[in-house]
Structure formats: structure tokens, C-alpha cells
Amino acid sequence: MAKFNFSVAIGLNGCHIEDTIELEDNLTDEEVQEMYLDWRDEQLDGGWDRE
């Protein structure tokens, strides 16, 4: 198992999320990137409205 630090921030004080994830050693960079994007999307809550 390999440890990866996933993080996301929006540039405001205190708006930073970090997590250490253990993943299989044999994953490609592309697979890790896909897992990171899935993790990031789970952490963020956003959207838009038409006025």
C-alpha cells in the first residue's frame, strides 16, 4: 500500500481539506488522478442558479 496526501483549498483562511489515502502500489498516475478527482468532488459542495 502506498500513502497519498489529497488536498483541496479555495484560498481563504481555514478553507483547506486534507486527507491521507492508502492505495494499491500498482496504480498508474492516471488512476490516482481519477481517484483524487472523485475524492475532491465529494469534498466540495457548489453549484449555480439563474437569476
HELIX and SHEET records of a PDB file:
HELIX    1   1 ASP A   29  GLN A   43  1                                  15    
SHEET    1   A 2 ALA A   2  ALA A   9  0                                        
SHEET    2   A 2 HIS A  16  LEU A  23 -1                                        
END                                                                             
